[in-house]
């Protein structure tokens, strides 16, 4: 499942349980554009992981909650807790390792 979220309350609701990958991005960011197809593929190949995309220009409050100063930034949640964070482009094998799938 892939969701685009801009509101803090919706973000908190969607990250409350299960496995969730959050992709902080911007439309003007080159590395974000390279990472986006990999994140979308992950959401299709692994429906057990909810994928949320947060445009930092439209959701500054959410980005500030995780001190996102560089993009792309990935944050992985398990049952409401942020357990890992990665900054910058990552290739597909590294992305899969980041979320714990093969």
N, C-alpha and C positions, 0 to 999 in steps of 0.2 A: 504494500500500500504506500502510495506517494502522496504527501500532502504539502501544500504551500500555506504557511502560517505567518500572519503579521501581528496578531494580538496576543499579549502576554497570558491572559486567562486561558485561551485556547491552547497555547503552547504548553502550559502547565498541565492541563487536562490530558493532552495527547502523550505527554512523556511520563505520566504517572505510573504506568505499569507495562510490563513486558520489555522486549528489546526494541530500542529506538535509536536510529542513527539520524543526527541532525547535521545538515549541510548548510553552513553559513556562507553565503555567496553574494555577488553583485553582478548585474547584467554586463557591466563594462569590464569585468575582470577576466583576462585571458586564461590563467590557470583554472579559474572557476568553470569556464566554458569547456575546458579539456576534461575536468573531473565530472561534470554533470552527466554525460552519457554513462559513465561507469557507475555512478550512484543510482541512476535510473535502472540500469541493467540489474544491479544488486537487488533493487526493490522487486523486480519481476522474478528473478531467479530464487529469491528467498523471502516468500510472503510472510514468514514468521517474524521478520524484522520490519517494523514500521519505519519508513523514511520520511523525514520532514525537511523541507527546504525553507530556509529563512533568508530573505533578501535583506541584507544589513541596511540598505538605504530606506527601506519601508518599515523596518522593525528594529529601530535603534535601541529601544528599551530591552528587547530580548538579547540582542548582541552584547549589550553592556552587562547583562547578568553573568555572562561567561567571559568577560574581558576580551572580546573579539576585537583585535586591532589589526590583524592581518587576515586576508582571505585568500583562498578558501580555508575555513576552519571546520573540522569535523568534531562532533562531540557524540560519544556513544553512551547511552543510558541503559541501565538494567534496573527495572522496578523502581523508577523514579529517581535514581541516583546516577549522576554523571560519573562514569568509571574510567573513561579515557578521552583524551583530546589530542588532536593532530592538526598542525598548521602547514599549509602548502599542498601542492598537488601530490597525490600518491597513485602509483600504478595499481592496476586491478588486483594482482596478488597481495599487495600490501593492504589494500582496502579490505579484502576478504579476511586477512589475518587480523586486522583492526577490529572487525566485528565478530570474529571467532567462527568463520565458516570456511569451507573449502571449495 
